[in-house]
Amino acid sequence: MSILKEISSVQLNYSLVVLEDEKTPLAASPGTDYLWPTLAVMALAIVCVILAIYLIRCSGYRRRIRELNTGGAAYLGWSLSKLKETVAELEAERVEENFETNGVCMGAAQGS
């Protein structure tokens, strides 16, 4: 026990040395100011792609109307539903003309 008393009576002297590195500043961040402009550019790009697809489809129907329209005024606007209707009407007219000029009628074709 005497050893324990001697150990406890001895003062333990020590010094703690802490080495710290220099504080390095962090790189500047771009911030959050880019969220809304980025979303606006993405929305604009999506609208442009949709508009381009719409115009390409309309131009296809307009070209088909010009091919089918031998005379008279036909709708050549940019309303896709009206263009589809006009193409369907002109194609139906061409089919009727082909049956009349070739002498083929629906009843005779079904009967033979």
C-alpha positions in Angstrom: 0.0 0.0 0.0 2.8 2.3 0.6 3.6 2.2 -3.1 0.1 3.4 -3.9 0.5 6.2 -1.4 3.8 7.2 -3.0 2.3 7.1 -6.4 -0.7 9.2 -5.3 1.5 11.7 -3.5 3.7 12.2 -6.6 2.5 15.1 -8.6 2.1 14.3 -12.2 3.3 17.3 -14.1 2.7 17.3 -17.8 2.0 19.9 -20.4 -0.3 19.5 -23.3 0.7 21.1 -26.5 -2.0 21.6 -29.1 -0.9 22.3 -32.7 -3.5 24.0 -34.8 -3.2 24.5 -38.5 -3.9 27.8 -40.1 -7.5 28.3 -40.9 -7.9 28.0 -44.7 -10.8 30.1 -46.1 -13.3 28.1 -48.1 -13.9 28.7 -51.8 -16.8 31.1 -52.5 -20.0 29.3 -53.4 -22.1 30.5 -56.3 -25.1 30.8 -53.9 -28.7 30.0 -54.6 -29.3 32.8 -57.0 -29.2 30.5 -60.0 -32.3 28.5 -59.1 -35.0 30.7 -60.7 -33.1 31.6 -63.8 -32.2 28.0 -64.4 -35.9 27.0 -64.0 -36.9 29.8 -66.4 -34.4 28.7 -69.0 -35.6 25.0 -68.7 -39.2 26.1 -69.0 -38.4 28.2 -72.0 -36.5 25.3 -73.6 -39.5 22.9 -73.0 -41.9 25.4 -74.5 -39.7 25.9 -77.5 -39.5 22.1 -78.1 -43.3 21.7 -77.8 -43.8 24.7 -80.2 -41.4 23.2 -82.7 -43.2 19.8 -82.6 -46.5 21.6 -83.0 -45.3 23.6 -86.0 -43.7 20.6 -87.6 -47.0 18.6 -87.3 -49.0 21.6 -88.7 -46.6 22.0 -91.6 -47.0 18.4 -92.5 -50.8 18.7 -92.6 -50.5 22.0 -94.6 -48.3 20.3 -97.1 -50.8 17.4 -97.4 -53.6 19.9 -98.0 -51.6 21.6 -100.8 -51.1 18.2 -102.4 -54.8 17.2 -102.2 -56.3 20.6 -103.0 -56.7 20.8 -106.8 -58.9 23.8 -106.7 -60.8 26.0 -104.3 -59.8 27.5 -101.0 -58.8 25.2 -98.2 -57.9 26.0 -94.6 -54.2 26.6 -94.3 -54.1 28.1 -90.8 -52.2 26.8 -87.8 -55.0 25.1 -85.9 -54.0 21.5 -85.8 -57.6 20.2 -85.3 -58.9 22.2 -88.3 -56.0 21.0 -90.4 -56.7 17.4 -89.5 -60.4 17.9 -90.4 -59.5 19.6 -93.7 -57.1 16.8 -94.7 -59.8 14.2 -93.8 -62.4 16.0 -95.9 -60.1 16.4 -98.9 -59.0 12.8 -98.8 -62.7 11.8 -98.6 -63.4 13.9 -101.7 -60.5 12.4 -103.6 -61.7 8.9 -102.8 -65.2 9.8 -104.0 -63.7 11.3 -107.2 -61.6 8.1 -107.8 -64.7 5.9 -107.4 -66.7 8.1 -109.8 -63.9 8.3 -112.5 -63.1 4.7 -112.4 -66.7 3.6 -112.5 -66.4 1.6 -109.3 -69.1 2.0 -106.7 -69.2 0.5 -103.2 -72.1 -1.8 -103.9 -70.6 -3.3 -107.0 -67.3 -3.8 -105.3 -68.9 -5.7 -102.5 -71.1 -7.8 -104.7 -68.3 -9.2 -106.9 
